[in-house]
Amino acid sequence: MGVDNANLAALVGSRICHDLISPVGAINNGLELLGMAGSMSGPELELISDSVANANARIRFFRVAFGAAGDQQMARAEIVSVLEDISKGGRIKYQWSPLEGCTRSEARLALLSALCLETALPYGGTVKIFCADGKWTVMGEGSKLNVDDELWARVSGGTSNAEITPALVQFALLPEAAKESNRTVRLEQNLEKITLQF
C-alpha cells in the first residue's frame, strides 16, 4: 500500500505521540512517588505536576487528532477522559455528548474540528461535540469570535491563500481527513457561535 502525504503526516503524528507518552507518564509517576514520600511539596511540585498533566493531556488529544485513524472503535470513556483532562485549567472547555463510542476516524474529525474552533475563541469558551444519526456537529461558543475568513475557506474544501503555519495545520488536515472519510465539512457562524458539521 502506498503512503500519501496525509497518511505519512498521520503516521509521523502517531509515532511522536507514542514515543512521548511513556516518558511523560513516567515523570508523572515519579512526581506521585515524591509526593507520597513527603520529600517534596509546595507550589514548585504543584507547578511541575500541573505541567506534566497538561503535557500528558495534550499528547493524548494530539494522538487522536493527528495520528493514524481507521475504523477501529474508540470507547466513549476514553474520549471523555482525554477531553476532561485537556479542559482542566485551560481556556477552552470541551463537552462530548455522544453516548456511544465511535470510530477512530470520526473522533479524529471531531478533534481536528475542535482544534480549528480553538483558534476562533481567543478569549476562551466551550467546544461542544454532538452526533445524531451519523451526522456530527462541533460547536464553538465564546464571548468574542475571531474568524479569519480566508483561513476558514479551507475547511469546506474551498480555495484559500492563507498561509498554513504549524499552529494552523489542522486547517489543512481537516478537509483531507473528511475527504478520506467521504464527508464534507460545512461551516456556519454568527456573532458568538461557530459550527462545523460533517
Order of alpha helices (4+ residues) and beta strands (2+ residues): alpha-alpha-beta-alpha-beta-beta-alpha-beta-beta-alpha-alpha-beta-beta
